Amino acid sequence: MGQLDGKTVAFLLTDDFEDSELTSPWDAVVEAGGTPHLIAPESGSVTGKNGHTQDVDVVVGDADPASYDALVLPGGVGNADTLRMDEDAVAFARHFGQQAKPVSVICHGAWILTDAAVLDGRTMTSFPSLQTDLRNAGVTWVDEEVVVDDWLVSSRTPADLSAFNRELLRSVGG
């Protein structure tokens, strides 16, 4: 039996995501026995900034956040900036923070959580350029490879994926 047997994990993203920040955690979830779903603002497929293409499982406007055990938010500037402007995506992410369900976010992926208004009082990390936005959202920002604060796991860059994946699996697997 895998650590995530019976668990379904939503990956919320759109075009211009950081490829490895989708593929590495996705593979970790699958290897641990979990079921990943790619959630995006539009149907079809999404393409990463380095060319990885993956099919969308569910359009975010049709996705029920209550049917997922956890949320993963990959980075990529274009991806993160587009998602934070999508009301359905923000509402989907907000549900996880309000319910204190596991959220794992890396690099620029944290931007949507500032718009979801679920970060006040949290300690986390991100790509360094987001630290002012995160502090303005009530975060204590630290420069560490991975930070776990209750329901929230955060990392800085693809270089941190090993630690990120480890804590992602731990947070979802209970």
N, C-alpha and C positions, 0 to 999 in steps of 0.2 A: 504493500500500500504506500502511496505517495503522501507527502506532507500536506498537499493541497487537494486530495481526493474529495470530490463533491463541491469544490469551491469554483465559482465563476468570477473572473477578474475582468473588469472593463478597462480598456486602454482608450483614452479619449485623445484624439489628435486629428490633424488635417495636413494638407500638403506642406512641404518644407520643414518637416520634423527632422530631428537629428537621428539618422538611420539606426545607429547602434543603440540609441536610447529607447527604441521600440524593439528591435530584434533580440537584444541580449536579455532584457527582462521577460519578453514573450517566451523565449526558449526556456528560461528558468522556470516559469510558471508551468509550461507543458511538461518539462522534465520532472517536476514535483507532483504531477498528476492533476493539475488544475486545468480549467477551461478558460482560455482567453477569448475575449470578444473585442473587435476593433469597432469603436464608436466614433462617428465623424458627422460633421454638419450636412454632408451630402452623400448620396449613395454612389456606388461605383467602386473606385479605388483611390488610394492616396499615394503620393510619391514623395519620398524623402529628399532632402537637399543633396544627397549623394547618389540618388537614383533607385533606392529600394522601393518597389511598388508592392502594395498589399491591398487585398479586397476589404471593403467595409462590410462588417456584419450587420450593423444596425445604425440607422440615422439617429442622431442624438435626440431629435424632436419626437421620435417614436420609442425611445429607450426608457425603460422604467428603472431608475436607479435602485429601487428597493429590491430588484431581482439580482443584484450583484453584491458579492461579498467584499469587494475592494475596488479601488480605482488607481490606475497608474497614469501619470501625466508626463510623457516624454517632452524633451525640450526642442530647441530649434527656434530661433527668433521669429521667423515668419509664421510658423505653426502657432506658437504661443500668443503672438500678437493678434492673429486672426481669431483664435478661439475665444480670447477675452472679449471680443466684440460680438460674439454670438450669444444671444440671450438664452437659448436652449442649453448650450454648452455650459454657461455660467450656472444656470439653475441645476443642471445635472451634477456639477462639481460641488455646488453648495450643499446639496443633499448629504453627501458623504461627511463633510465637515460638521454639519448640524447634527447628524446622527452619530458622530464619533466613530464612523466606520473607517477601516484602514485606507489611507491615501499615501501613495509613494510618488514623489515628484523629484525630477532631476533637471538641472540646468535652468533654462528659461521657462520650464513648465509651470513654475510657481506663479507666473503672472495671473493666470485665470483665478487662482485662489485669492489674490488681492481683490479682484472684482467680485468674487463670491462672498467676501467679507467674513471669512471663517478663520482668520489667522491671529486675531488679537490675543496676545498673551503667550503665543507659541515661540519656541526656540527652533531655528532651522538654518539651513545653508542653501546656497543656490550658486548660479554663475555670479561672479562678483558684481557685475553691472546692475543686478537687481536689488542689491542690498538697500539702497535708499527707498525704493518702492516698498520693499518688505518691511523696513523699519517704519515707514509711514502707515503701514497696515497693522502696526502693533507688534511686530516680530522682534525678538532678540536675535540678530543675525550673527552667525559665527562662521569662521572659515575652517571647516572640517570635512573629511571625505564623506561621512554619513552622520546624520543627526536623527535620533529617534525621540520624538516628544509625543507621548501617548499614542494617538491614532495616526500621527504624521511622521513619515520617513522622508528625508530629503538628502540630496547629494548635489555636487557642484557640476561635474563634467563627465564625459565618457571614461576618463581615467579612473573614476570612482565606481564604475559599474559592478565590480566584484563585490565590494562592500554593500552597495545599493541593493543588488539582487539578494544577498544574504539576509539583509534586514527586511526587504519586501516579503520574502518567503516566511520569515519569522512572524511578521505582523499579520499576514493573512492566515497562516497556519495555526495561529494561536499558541 
